[in-house]
Amino acid sequence: MDDKIQQFRYGLKDGVPIGLGYLAVSFTFGIMAKKAGISTLAAVVMSLTNLTSAGQFAALGVIQSGAPFVEMAAVQFIINLRYCLMSCSLSQKLDRAMPFFHRFLISYGVTDEVFGVSACREGVLSPFYAYGLICVAVPGWTLGTLLGAVSGDLLPARLLSALGVALYGMFLAIVIPPARGSRILAGVVAVSMAASFLFSIAPVLSGISSGFKVILLTVLIAGAAAFFFPVGEEQKGGKG
């Protein structure tokens, strides 16, 4: 029991930076959700049950466009497919005798940041360490959404517009560092930007809904990059 408590505390400690980062990003999501006409309660429930920044931000565009549920499901499947790969990787760090309910609960909190911290944890991954991470990350993401949604009704329009730019700053912070170290990744980013711009101005392509634009661009560009520039085992560095 003492070891379980200690592992949980380690998880809480390592999860603090994640929770604080989520608080800032989800604050922007809450603001944008209110702008999209989503109630505060619905925005909070969305964050509590999804825990996916890219998926939730993409969902706002799909909701605003009035797209059918099938399109929403397809968009979320494509964007969040990476979590299946992350879960498969983390499963290799779990004790083979670990009960299913532990695996089920851990899978709920698998995000990019939680996966990164868990994958770097030496030795067998304790479920209680994962619970510690989740117990900080989930409240940070959910509370940030609540604060952002409430602030959407209180803050001046100019300030809300300025805070909305934080989302793009977050994406830049995610993309630029790895792109600077890889010409291939930088090229993929440039092609993605050009293709997205083309889809917004071309007569036929501009008529495609935002949800299917995300699907097409993700599948075509990511698929082409994986085909022409496959990552060899020696480049992966044996992580995970």
C-alpha positions as CSV (number, residue, x, y, z in Angstrom):
1,M,0.0,0.0,0.0
2,D,2.8,2.4,0.8
3,D,4.4,1.8,-2.6
4,K,1.0,2.6,-4.3
5,I,0.7,5.8,-2.4
6,Q,4.3,6.8,-3.2
7,Q,3.7,6.1,-6.9
8,F,0.5,8.2,-6.8
9,R,2.4,11.1,-5.2
10,Y,5.1,10.8,-7.9
11,G,2.4,11.0,-10.5
12,L,0.9,14.1,-8.9
13,K,4.2,15.8,-8.7
14,D,5.1,15.1,-12.4
15,G,1.6,16.0,-13.5
16,V,1.7,19.6,-12.1
17,P,3.4,21.1,-15.2
18,I,0.9,19.3,-17.4
19,G,-2.1,20.5,-15.4
20,L,-0.8,24.1,-15.5
21,G,-0.3,23.9,-19.2
22,Y,-3.7,22.5,-19.8
23,L,-5.3,25.2,-17.6
24,A,-3.9,27.9,-20.0
25,V,-4.8,26.1,-23.3
26,S,-8.3,25.0,-22.2
27,F,-9.0,28.5,-21.1
28,T,-8.8,29.5,-24.7
29,F,-11.0,26.5,-25.7
30,G,-13.7,27.6,-23.2
31,I,-13.7,31.1,-24.8
32,M,-14.0,29.7,-28.3
33,A,-16.7,27.2,-27.2
34,K,-18.8,30.1,-26.0
35,K,-18.3,32.0,-29.2
36,A,-19.4,28.9,-31.1
37,G,-22.7,29.0,-29.1
38,I,-22.0,26.0,-26.8
39,S,-23.2,26.3,-23.2
40,T,-20.8,26.4,-20.3
41,L,-22.0,23.1,-19.0
42,A,-21.6,21.4,-22.5
43,A,-18.1,22.8,-22.9
44,V,-17.1,21.5,-19.5
45,V,-18.6,18.1,-20.1
46,M,-16.8,18.0,-23.5
47,S,-13.4,18.6,-21.9
48,L,-14.1,16.2,-19.0
49,T,-15.0,13.3,-21.4
50,N,-12.6,14.0,-24.3
51,L,-9.3,15.3,-23.1
52,T,-8.1,16.1,-26.6
53,S,-7.1,19.6,-27.5
54,A,-6.8,19.1,-31.3
55,G,-10.0,17.0,-31.4
56,Q,-12.0,19.5,-29.4
57,F,-10.9,22.6,-31.3
58,A,-11.7,20.8,-34.6
59,A,-15.1,19.8,-33.2
60,L,-16.0,23.4,-32.7
61,G,-15.6,24.1,-36.4
62,V,-17.6,21.0,-37.3
63,I,-20.4,22.0,-34.9
64,Q,-20.5,25.6,-36.2
65,S,-20.8,24.3,-39.8
66,G,-23.8,22.2,-38.8
67,A,-22.1,19.0,-40.2
68,P,-23.7,15.6,-39.6
69,F,-22.6,13.3,-36.8
70,V,-20.9,11.0,-39.3
71,E,-18.5,13.8,-40.3
72,M,-17.9,14.6,-36.7
73,A,-17.1,10.9,-35.9
74,A,-14.7,10.7,-38.9
75,V,-12.9,13.9,-37.9
76,Q,-12.4,12.7,-34.3
77,F,-11.3,9.3,-35.5
78,I,-8.6,10.7,-37.7
79,I,-7.3,13.3,-35.3
80,N,-7.4,11.1,-32.2
81,L,-6.1,7.9,-33.9
82,R,-2.6,8.7,-32.4
83,Y,-3.9,7.8,-29.0
84,C,-4.4,4.2,-30.0
85,L,-0.8,4.1,-31.0
86,M,0.2,5.7,-27.7
87,S,-1.9,3.3,-25.7
88,C,-0.3,0.3,-27.5
89,S,3.1,1.7,-26.7
90,L,2.3,2.2,-23.0
91,S,0.8,-1.3,-22.8
92,Q,4.4,-2.6,-23.2
93,K,5.4,-0.8,-20.0
94,L,2.6,-2.3,-17.9
95,D,2.8,-5.5,-15.9
96,R,1.3,-8.4,-17.9
97,A,-0.7,-9.4,-14.8
98,M,-2.3,-6.0,-14.4
99,P,-6.1,-6.3,-14.2
100,F,-8.2,-5.0,-17.1
101,F,-9.9,-2.3,-15.0
102,H,-6.5,-0.6,-14.4
103,R,-5.8,-0.6,-18.1
104,F,-9.3,0.7,-18.8
105,L,-8.9,3.6,-16.4
106,I,-5.4,4.5,-17.6
107,S,-6.6,4.6,-21.2
108,Y,-9.1,7.4,-20.3
109,G,-6.3,9.8,-19.4
110,V,-3.8,9.0,-22.2
111,T,-2.9,12.4,-23.8
112,D,0.2,13.5,-25.7
113,E,1.7,14.9,-22.5
114,V,0.7,12.1,-20.2
115,F,2.0,9.6,-22.7
116,G,5.3,11.5,-22.9
117,V,5.9,11.6,-19.2
118,S,4.7,8.0,-18.7
119,A,6.9,6.7,-21.5
120,C,10.0,8.3,-20.0
121,R,9.3,6.7,-16.6
122,E,11.9,4.0,-16.0
123,G,10.8,0.4,-15.3
124,V,7.3,-1.0,-15.2
125,L,4.6,1.7,-15.2
126,S,2.5,1.6,-12.0
127,P,-1.2,2.3,-12.6
128,F,-1.1,4.5,-9.5
129,Y,1.6,6.7,-11.0
130,A,-0.7,7.1,-14.1
131,Y,-3.6,7.9,-11.8
132,G,-1.5,10.7,-10.2
133,L,-0.8,12.2,-13.6
134,I,-4.5,12.0,-14.6
135,C,-5.7,13.5,-11.3
136,V,-3.8,16.7,-12.1
137,A,-4.2,16.8,-15.9
138,V,-8.0,16.3,-16.0
139,P,-8.9,19.0,-13.5
140,G,-6.5,21.4,-15.1
141,W,-8.1,20.9,-18.5
142,T,-11.6,20.9,-17.2
143,L,-11.2,23.9,-14.9
144,G,-9.5,25.9,-17.6
145,T,-12.5,25.3,-19.9
146,L,-14.9,26.4,-17.1
147,L,-12.9,29.6,-16.5
148,G,-12.7,30.4,-20.2
149,A,-16.4,29.7,-20.8
150,V,-17.4,31.9,-17.8
151,S,-14.9,34.6,-18.8
152,G,-16.5,34.7,-22.3
153,D,-19.6,36.3,-20.7
154,L,-17.6,38.7,-18.5
155,L,-14.5,39.9,-20.4
156,P,-14.5,42.7,-23.0
157,A,-14.7,41.7,-26.6
158,R,-11.3,43.1,-27.4
159,L,-9.6,41.1,-24.6
160,L,-11.4,37.9,-25.7
161,S,-10.2,38.4,-29.2
162,A,-6.6,38.8,-28.0
163,L,-6.9,35.7,-25.8
164,G,-8.1,33.8,-28.8
165,V,-4.7,34.3,-30.4
166,A,-3.2,32.1,-27.6
167,L,-4.4,29.0,-29.5
168,Y,-2.3,29.8,-32.5
169,G,0.6,30.5,-30.2
170,M,0.2,27.1,-28.7
171,F,0.3,25.4,-32.1
172,L,3.4,27.4,-33.1
173,A,5.1,26.3,-29.9
174,I,4.3,22.7,-30.7
175,V,5.3,22.8,-34.4
176,I,8.3,25.1,-34.6
177,P,10.9,23.4,-32.3
178,P,10.7,19.9,-34.0
179,A,10.5,21.6,-37.5
180,R,13.7,23.5,-36.9
181,G,15.5,20.2,-36.3
182,S,14.1,18.4,-39.4
183,R,13.9,19.6,-42.9
184,I,11.4,17.0,-43.8
185,L,9.0,18.0,-41.0
186,A,9.5,21.7,-41.9
187,G,8.6,20.8,-45.5
188,V,5.5,18.9,-44.4
189,V,4.4,21.9,-42.3
190,A,4.9,24.2,-45.3
191,V,3.0,21.9,-47.6
192,S,0.2,21.6,-45.1
193,M,-0.1,25.4,-44.9
194,A,-0.1,25.8,-48.6
195,A,-2.7,23.0,-49.1
196,S,-4.9,24.5,-46.4
197,F,-4.8,27.9,-48.1
198,L,-5.5,26.3,-51.5
199,F,-8.6,24.5,-50.0
200,S,-9.9,27.8,-48.8
201,I,-9.7,29.7,-52.1
202,A,-10.1,27.1,-54.9
203,P,-13.7,27.2,-56.3
204,V,-14.4,23.5,-55.9
205,L,-12.3,22.7,-52.8
206,S,-13.6,25.7,-50.8
207,G,-17.0,24.1,-50.9
208,I,-15.8,21.1,-48.9
209,S,-16.9,21.3,-45.2
210,S,-14.2,22.1,-42.6
211,G,-14.4,18.6,-41.1
212,F,-13.7,16.8,-44.4
213,K,-10.9,19.3,-45.2
214,V,-9.2,18.2,-42.0
215,I,-9.7,14.5,-42.9
216,L,-8.4,14.9,-46.5
217,L,-5.4,17.0,-45.6
218,T,-4.4,14.8,-42.7
219,V,-4.7,11.5,-44.6
220,L,-3.1,12.8,-47.9
221,I,-0.2,14.8,-46.5
222,A,0.7,12.5,-43.5
223,G,0.3,9.5,-45.7
224,A,2.6,10.9,-48.4
225,A,5.2,12.0,-45.9
226,A,5.2,8.5,-44.3
227,F,5.5,6.9,-47.7
228,F,8.3,9.0,-49.1
229,F,10.2,9.6,-45.9
230,P,9.7,6.6,-43.7
231,V,11.3,6.7,-40.2
232,G,13.7,3.8,-39.7
233,E,14.2,1.9,-36.4
234,E,17.5,3.6,-35.9
235,Q,15.9,7.0,-36.1
236,K,13.4,6.2,-33.4
237,G,16.0,5.9,-30.8
238,G,14.4,2.9,-29.1
239,K,11.9,5.1,-27.2
240,G,8.8,3.7,-25.6
